[in-house]
């Protein structure tokens, strides 16, 4: 009988130790998971969206008036409009697309001969400029920083001026 009690006691002890080891292993796995970052920050130099659409107008005031009266686009003090939206992956962040007509011939589009210019929103503008230089892309200026972001201008293969903007 003593042998049976001893055998049962040893069995209970072994099962108990295994159970504790499994719990300890589970806790260690959980700790490993919480030590890992929840999401990795993507800092790849790239375009993340359209930041602005700019185009020439023969009669700037009439064009602004037409868009306001017919499409309800409200102009701000700079003669442009801002279309704001939320970032799906980061709902606290507000993205802004700028829309603006320019007087035909405005030098802001130079040296491009096109009637339009697109502003692309980017991340890691410094890394992107480095990549563009390595790829032989024509840079028109160096990165300039303002209260609302960093900017640089390039030309695409067909001579279209492109504005790159990294928001603050």
C-alpha positions, 0 to 999 in steps of 0.5 A: 500500500505504501508503494502505491501511495508513493507511486501516486505521490510521485506521479502527482509531483511529476504532473504538477512540475510539468504543468508548472513548466508549461505555464512558465513556458507560456508566460515566457512566450507571452513576454517575448511577444510583448517585448516585440514591437507591435508594428514596424515603422515603415521609413522607406523613401517613397511616395505615399499619396498625392499632396496637390494638383496645380494647373494653369488658368487663362483667367485666374479670378474667373477660374476660381469663381467658376469652381466656387460657384459650380463645384462648391470649392471654397478658396482660401487666402492663397487662392487654393483649396484644401481637401482633408481626409483621414489616413486609414492606417493612422486615423489620428492623422489628417492628410491634405490635398492642395488644389490650386489654379495658377495664372498662365505662365506663372514661373512656379512651374518652370522649367516645365512647359506643361499646363499642370504640376502634381505634388506628391506626398512622400516619406523620408524625403532625404532618403528619396532625394538620395535615391533619385540622385543615384538614379540620375533624376534631375533635381531642380533645387535642394530640400527646403523646410517650412512650418508645414513640411519639406519640399524639393522639385524634380523633373520626370523623364518627359520634363514635367515638374514634380513637387515632392512634399514631406509633411511635418 
